């Protein structure tokens, strides 16, 4: 009887960040997708920062975004259609750029920070502005400086850990940043059978510091894509 009840319970996918489920019509009733953000994104306030963004928006610049959070933080002050050549990581970030600044901008997209660095170096860029968060990785700054590219970094948002102690054990967990990994494991153990999906190799590497559970890396820096992979996995591995 206990075994039958276990089979009948929903297959539980936990996302450690919010994802709009309207992008996923027809999720089977046998799959329960739960979203619990383990980090909080806070725009960095300050009149000096606002003035810097407004000044950059009036100039012809090469700018870099690696997250939609940075796009939204900058968009409030930069306005529509700045004269920017934009380099970004991931389709999600590119979509946020088009919605925030306008669809006519010149955008170059890469799958990860390493690939984006190579794009910028190969394009012969001499100077760029990197709009980033306080937890940004060193990949882009190090690669560009090694190529003698002048990089101005502007921290436009901060990441705060918001750990939650789970009262259930998911079958699958989705992670999108090293910070969220650290936040999750600060309060939660993990059973050996739980499957993990990570957006990016750095997130995967951080997971390896906390667990030996298998990790699948998404080939795209896109939360929707990661959830799609998890839903497909659930369909192939029913309880």
Buried (B, 14 or more C-beta within 10 A) or exposed (E): EEEEEEEEEBBBBBBBBEBEEEEBEEBEEEBBBEBBBBBEBBBEEEEEBEEBBEEBBEEEBBBBBBBBBBBBBBBEBBBEEBEBBBBBBBBBBBBBBBEBBEEEBEBBBBBBBBBBBEBBBEEEBEEBBBBBBEBBBEBBBEBBEEBEBEBEBBBBBBBEBEBBEBEEBBBBBBBBBBBBBBBBBEEBEBEEEBBBBBBBEBBBBBBBEBBEBEBBBBEBBBBBBBBBBBBEBBEEEEE
